[in-house]
């Protein structure tokens, strides 16, 4: 295959076959070839036998299961998308790592949300989680999908300064599907609305100011993308609530939900919790799009500098503390 393919992983389970069908439809949408991969979950001491024998080993059974899974997935893809260029490939090595690496250079890697038993070709549930955290390309985890199209792509935006990759993927998907785009910026202020002594809730005015400022920043961010994709209707939405809950709710309305994944920073582990919660509870396909954090600080006049009027500003991989002016800081969550 010379063009960048869409890669789909299978273990023969029905969940993985539905993911292959989704990948086939996406390949047709993007005029791209489809590569289907599978790995045999061999134990470290299991080696491939060079000569045939009368008795099948466990390794033989696992490899046959892998080959059967590939054949079944190719047949399902061909049925779902007649005429699509399909290739199959058996992977070697530890399944999670092999599947994650198979996405290198691909348009995207598509996996199912759950797999077969541990005795099957690969345990796709653990593989999908690993791939979503480590693959170098966008990873789509296909959960139960509605039969009816909603013509809506959702994108969750945590760090507004570092979400270009997720936005680019989401806008491209919306354009290909002739769908609208709903851009959700969820934030959570734990102390907002909690009365103090005397029955007052002093945090509410500050929360409203911070929410209005977030809406303004989100609108500015989307303006350039509206110009690049004039045919995509765009709806910004600033949501006060926990980001995982907001994104799971979004997945129930959208054909695809897109969230970003920051470059790995071992000392900052928080956003993975949001990502994993969404993958565990989403009502439809979720795309995890990796992106790099900028190496340099923002230039004068950038959106980060425009927040100076909000007071001290601390950004982090877990979230962003945005002072509300009264001591009740809101937290802007990443993914």
Secondary structure, DSSP 8 states (H G I E B T S, - for coil): --S--EEEE--SSHHHHHHHHHHHHHHHHHT--EEEEEE----TT----SS--SS--HHHHHHHHHHHHHHHHHHHHHHHSTT--EEEEEE-S-HHHHHHHHTTTSSEEEEESS---TTSS--HHHHHHHHHHH-SS-EEEE----SS---EEEEE-S-TTS-HHHHHHHHHHHHHHT-EEEEEEEEE-TTTT---TTS--THHHHHHHHHHHHHHHHHHHHHHHHHHTTTS-EEEEEEES-HHHHHHHHHTT-SEEEEEE----TT--THHHHHHHHHHH-SS-EEEEE----SS---TTSTTGGGGGG-SEEE-SSEEEE--SSS--EEEE--
